[in-house]
Amino acid sequence: MDKKAPHPASWAVILILAIWMSTIIGAGVLVARSSSFAAETNVLPGETTSTPTTTATGIPTSCPQGTPEPLWVEPVTSPTNRLTQTITVRIGNGAAVTVTAESGVFSAMGSFDAYAHPAQVEMALLANTTHHLRVYATVRTVNQGGCVYGGYTLATDRDRHGAPLVIVQQPVDSTPTATATSLEFRRAYLPLVLRSGSGAAGTPMPTRTPWVTSTPGPPPPTPHPGTLTAMPSPTLWIPPTP
């Protein structure tokens, strides 16, 4: 007895069932993997997390925010007739300080702080010039427990009270101004009445006698040390008696 070959429609149904079963099985595997991954990371879709770095002992190495260092400049002397001036700069954990102005660039290197050890920068001044100062201070780099702080530069053009850092250099007139006052002697005459002496029956005879007045005039000559200078003296003149 001959067996009949399967109808082509039966093969199509079997193929569709096989594809459908494989799709269901694959979806189940994907769901299981997704659930497992979500449980391990505890992260919701669309969220991101960062894992902190830990040392061998399990202590996190995240660094706290550093405190900004202060920068204070003491007031300058202005105006001045000097050709140099020292600028006092107070900088926390300072490594270098630079001052710029019309007269040039001036620097100081060392270990500075804002209190006991400020930077002292000596700068030159140009004659008859207004100097506009700008101060730059570099903060020292510090490593604390694996955390690095500092390494930056601060700048200012004002002193600690908020006044502009401006120095006016102006010379002082070295020529002294002296005022000399002297006396000039002049002669004048006043009437003189004689109450005794010759004359008609002792009649008083008018005459003249000098007196001295003083008015401003040129200064007398300056004597040399160890010498005497004769000063003019008033002259007394009495006319002869007739």
MINU-587587 format. One record per residue (C-alpha): residue number from 1; chain; x, z, y. Coordinates in pm, 1 decimal, padded with zeros to 6 digits. Each point is the difference from the previous one (the first is absolute). Layout:
BEGIN
NUM; A; X; Z; Y
...
//
This chain:
BEGIN
1; A; 00000.0; 00000.0; 00000.0
2; A; 00157.9; -00106.2; 00325.8
3; A; 00027.2; 00255.6; 00286.6
4; A; -00129.1; -00111.1; 00335.9
5; A; 00244.6; 00001.4; 00294.1
6; A; -00082.6; 00249.0; 00278.6
7; A; -00198.1; -00141.4; 00284.6
8; A; 00202.2; -00049.7; 00321.3
9; A; -00237.4; 00226.4; 00188.6
10; A; 00094.6; 00291.8; -00224.3
11; A; 00368.0; -00036.5; 00092.9
12; A; -00089.2; 00007.4; 00365.8
13; A; -00194.4; 00323.9; -00037.2
14; A; 00283.6; 00161.3; -00192.7
15; A; 00251.3; -00100.3; 00271.9
16; A; -00216.5; 00140.1; 00278.8
17; A; -00038.9; 00332.8; -00186.5
18; A; 00374.6; 00023.8; -00049.4
19; A; 00071.7; -00058.5; 00369.3
20; A; -00260.5; 00253.4; 00103.6
21; A; 00144.4; 00268.0; -00231.7
22; A; 00354.2; -00059.4; 00124.1
23; A; -00117.1; 00030.0; 00360.3
24; A; -00168.2; 00335.1; -00070.6
25; A; 00307.6; 00134.0; -00178.1
26; A; 00232.4; -00111.2; 00282.7
27; A; -00217.0; 00160.5; 00265.0
28; A; 00001.6; 00327.2; -00188.7
29; A; 00378.8; -00001.5; -00021.6
30; A; 00032.2; -00061.6; 00377.0
31; A; -00240.6; 00282.6; 00083.0
32; A; 00191.6; 00239.5; -00221.3
33; A; 00329.9; -00087.9; 00160.3
34; A; -00140.7; 00034.6; 00351.5
35; A; -00142.8; 00343.5; -00077.9
36; A; 00329.7; 00115.0; -00142.8
37; A; 00198.8; -00121.0; 00304.6
38; A; -00243.2; 00163.7; 00245.4
39; A; 00020.4; 00327.7; -00188.6
40; A; 00379.9; -00002.7; 00007.9
41; A; 00047.1; -00085.3; 00366.7
42; A; -00322.6; 00149.6; 00137.3
43; A; -00012.4; -00276.0; 00260.1
44; A; -00322.3; -00161.2; 00108.6
45; A; -00013.3; -00375.9; 00053.6
46; A; 00125.1; -00095.0; 00347.1
47; A; 00208.4; 00320.5; 00042.4
48; A; 00379.1; 00034.1; 00004.5
49; A; 00217.8; 00305.7; -00047.0
50; A; 00367.4; 00075.4; 00047.6
51; A; 00197.5; 00215.4; -00236.7
52; A; 00230.6; 00247.1; 00176.2
53; A; 00366.4; -00018.3; -00093.7
54; A; 00116.6; 00305.1; -00188.4
55; A; 00344.0; 00139.9; -00074.6
56; A; 00130.6; 00109.8; -00340.5
57; A; -00157.7; 00342.0; 00055.9
58; A; -00339.4; -00149.4; 00083.7
59; A; 00013.6; 00094.6; 00372.8
60; A; -00129.9; -00277.5; 00235.7
61; A; 00259.5; -00138.0; 00241.5
62; A; -00241.4; -00095.4; 00282.5
63; A; 00159.1; 00086.5; 00339.6
64; A; -00182.1; 00185.6; 00280.3
65; A; -00022.2; -00150.2; 00346.3
66; A; 00309.7; 00070.4; 00211.0
67; A; -00021.4; 00180.7; 00335.5
68; A; 00098.2; -00217.6; 00300.8
69; A; 00318.7; 00118.9; 00173.6
70; A; -00012.1; 00090.4; 00373.4
71; A; 00186.6; -00191.6; 00270.9
72; A; 00047.3; 00176.6; 00334.9
73; A; 00225.5; -00103.6; 00289.0
74; A; 00096.8; 00252.7; 00264.6
75; A; -00065.6; -00098.1; 00366.2
76; A; 00277.7; -00196.7; 00171.5
77; A; 00160.4; 00068.1; 00339.7
78; A; -00108.6; -00249.2; 00264.6
79; A; 00106.8; -00092.2; 00259.5
80; A; 00369.6; 00065.8; -00060.7
81; A; 00332.3; -00097.4; 00156.2
82; A; 00189.7; 00030.5; -00329.4
83; A; 00099.0; -00299.8; -00212.1
84; A; -00071.0; 00167.9; -00337.0
85; A; -00277.6; 00215.9; -00144.3
86; A; -00058.5; 00169.1; -00334.0
87; A; -00339.2; -00063.3; -00162.6
88; A; -00132.4; 00277.0; -00227.8
89; A; -00213.9; -00130.5; -00288.9
90; A; -00179.1; 00228.2; -00247.0
91; A; -00078.3; -00179.1; -00329.0
92; A; -00104.1; 00159.9; -00329.9
93; A; 00239.1; -00085.2; -00287.8
94; A; 00173.7; -00247.2; 00228.7
95; A; 00292.7; -00215.1; -00112.5
96; A; 00058.5; -00219.8; 00307.1
97; A; -00117.0; -00023.2; 00363.1
98; A; 00036.2; -00301.6; 00230.4
99; A; -00072.8; -00021.4; 00374.5
100; A; -00040.1; -00337.2; 00173.2
101; A; -00004.9; -00061.2; 00376.1
102; A; 00116.4; -00245.3; 00264.9
103; A; 00354.7; 00137.3; -00036.6
104; A; 00026.4; -00069.5; -00376.1
105; A; -00065.6; 00143.8; -00347.2
106; A; 00124.2; 00349.0; -00089.7
107; A; -00021.5; 00167.5; -00343.4
108; A; 00073.0; 00325.9; -00178.5
109; A; 00026.8; 00052.6; -00377.4
110; A; -00028.5; 00329.5; -00185.7
111; A; -00240.2; 00254.2; -00144.8
112; A; -00257.8; 00092.8; 00264.4
113; A; -00320.3; 00201.8; 00013.8
114; A; -00268.6; 00069.3; 00256.4
115; A; 00102.4; 00358.5; 00078.1
116; A; 00350.8; 00139.7; -00050.9
117; A; 00201.4; -00323.4; -00020.7
118; A; -00136.7; -00274.1; 00228.0
119; A; 00189.1; -00324.6; 00052.1
120; A; 00213.0; -00025.3; 00315.6
121; A; 00044.4; -00361.6; 00111.3
122; A; 00230.4; -00058.7; 00297.7
123; A; -00083.8; -00317.3; 00189.5
124; A; 00162.1; -00181.1; 00291.9
125; A; -00188.3; -00080.3; 00321.7
126; A; 00039.7; -00297.4; 00230.1
127; A; 00041.2; 00067.3; 00371.1
128; A; -00306.3; -00062.1; 00218.6
129; A; -00212.5; -00078.7; -00307.6
130; A; -00330.5; 00123.7; -00139.7
131; A; 00035.9; 00056.4; -00376.2
132; A; -00301.1; -00021.0; -00234.4
133; A; 00081.8; 00184.9; -00321.8
134; A; -00140.4; -00057.2; -00349.1
135; A; 00096.6; 00235.1; -00282.6
136; A; 00011.3; -00094.5; -00370.6
137; A; 00042.1; 00270.4; -00268.0
138; A; 00049.5; -00066.9; -00373.7
139; A; -00134.3; 00255.6; -00249.4
140; A; 00227.8; 00078.1; -00293.9
141; A; -00113.4; -00110.4; -00349.1
142; A; -00073.3; 00301.3; -00223.9
143; A; -00073.9; 00006.8; -00377.5
144; A; -00205.0; 00300.4; -00110.4
145; A; -00099.6; 00021.1; -00366.4
146; A; 00004.0; -00375.0; -00039.4
147; A; -00199.0; -00051.3; 00321.0
148; A; 00176.7; -00187.6; 00283.3
149; A; -00072.5; 00091.9; 00361.5
150; A; 00136.5; -00112.3; 00338.9
151; A; 00202.2; -00315.2; 00051.7
152; A; -00200.0; -00110.7; 00305.9
153; A; 00071.4; -00025.9; 00375.0
154; A; -00193.6; 00154.8; 00289.3
155; A; 00016.2; -00121.6; 00362.8
156; A; -00113.1; 00123.7; 00341.8
157; A; 00053.4; -00068.4; 00371.0
158; A; -00137.5; 00334.6; 00125.3
159; A; 00127.0; 00356.1; -00001.3
160; A; -00162.5; 00292.7; -00177.6
161; A; -00230.2; 00059.8; 00300.8
162; A; -00121.2; -00359.9; 00015.5
163; A; 00206.7; -00108.2; 00301.8
164; A; 00175.5; -00342.0; -00009.9
165; A; 00368.2; 00003.8; -00093.9
166; A; 00135.7; -00149.7; 00323.4
167; A; 00334.1; 00083.7; 00166.3
168; A; 00072.5; -00116.5; 00355.1
169; A; 00371.8; -00010.2; 00082.5
170; A; 00072.3; 00014.1; 00371.7
171; A; 00332.6; 00081.6; 00170.3
172; A; 00036.7; 00282.3; 00249.4
173; A; 00140.8; -00073.9; 00347.4
174; A; 00340.6; 00170.2; -00001.5
175; A; 00056.5; -00032.4; 00378.4
176; A; -00070.6; 00340.3; 00160.4
177; A; -00198.4; 00009.2; 00319.6
178; A; 00144.5; 00247.6; 00248.7
179; A; -00133.5; 00090.6; 00342.9
180; A; 00255.8; 00130.1; 00249.9
181; A; -00104.8; 00199.8; 00301.3
182; A; 00238.0; 00070.8; 00286.7
183; A; -00011.3; 00111.7; 00357.5
184; A; 00110.2; -00189.6; 00309.1
185; A; 00105.5; 00214.7; 00292.8
186; A; -00105.4; -00100.6; 00346.4
187; A; 00063.1; 00162.8; 00334.1
188; A; -00272.9; 00104.7; 00243.9
189; A; 00010.8; 00207.6; 00313.4
190; A; -00224.1; 00274.7; 00136.9
191; A; -00002.3; 00148.9; 00352.2
192; A; 00222.9; 00303.4; 00050.5
193; A; -00060.9; 00244.9; 00280.7
194; A; 00300.2; 00197.0; 00127.6
195; A; -00094.5; 00344.3; 00121.0
196; A; 00343.2; 00091.8; 00129.0
197; A; 00307.3; -00183.0; 00128.1
198; A; 00070.9; -00224.7; 00292.3
199; A; -00269.0; -00157.1; 00212.4
200; A; -00166.9; 00047.9; 00326.3
201; A; -00082.8; 00370.9; 00019.4
202; A; -00009.8; 00015.1; -00374.6
203; A; -00261.0; -00268.1; -00021.5
204; A; -00046.8; -00105.0; -00364.8
205; A; 00129.6; -00345.2; -00065.8
206; A; -00160.1; -00210.5; -00269.8
207; A; 00228.3; -00152.0; -00255.3
208; A; -00025.5; -00135.9; -00350.3
209; A; 00093.5; 00147.3; -00334.9
210; A; 00000.1; -00190.2; -00328.1
211; A; -00211.4; 00071.0; -00305.3
212; A; 00004.1; -00161.2; -00340.6
213; A; -00275.0; -00182.3; -00189.2
214; A; 00010.7; -00153.7; -00346.4
215; A; -00160.6; -00317.4; -00132.2
216; A; 00033.3; -00177.7; -00336.6
217; A; 00297.4; -00230.6; -00020.3
218; A; 00256.7; -00136.6; -00245.1
219; A; 00152.5; 00247.9; -00246.2
220; A; 00335.3; 00160.2; 00089.5
221; A; 00307.0; -00117.7; -00195.6
222; A; 00051.0; 00161.7; -00338.1
223; A; 00320.5; 00209.7; 00000.1
224; A; 00254.1; -00039.3; -00274.2
225; A; 00071.0; 00302.4; -00221.3
226; A; 00251.2; 00233.5; 00157.0
227; A; -00029.1; -00135.7; 00356.0
228; A; -00179.1; 00119.9; 00309.8
229; A; -00215.2; -00222.5; 00213.5
230; A; -00060.5; 00074.7; 00364.4
231; A; -00362.6; -00009.0; 00097.6
232; A; -00108.0; -00100.1; 00351.7
233; A; -00082.5; 00292.6; 00223.6
234; A; -00215.1; 00006.5; 00313.6
235; A; 00184.4; -00020.1; 00334.4
236; A; -00079.5; 00248.8; 00271.5
237; A; 00050.0; -00136.7; 00349.8
238; A; -00050.2; 00197.9; 00317.1
239; A; 00043.7; -00178.2; 00329.1
240; A; 00255.0; 00150.8; 00241.0
241; A; -00126.0; 00236.5; 00262.9
242; A; 00016.3; -00154.4; 00348.5
//
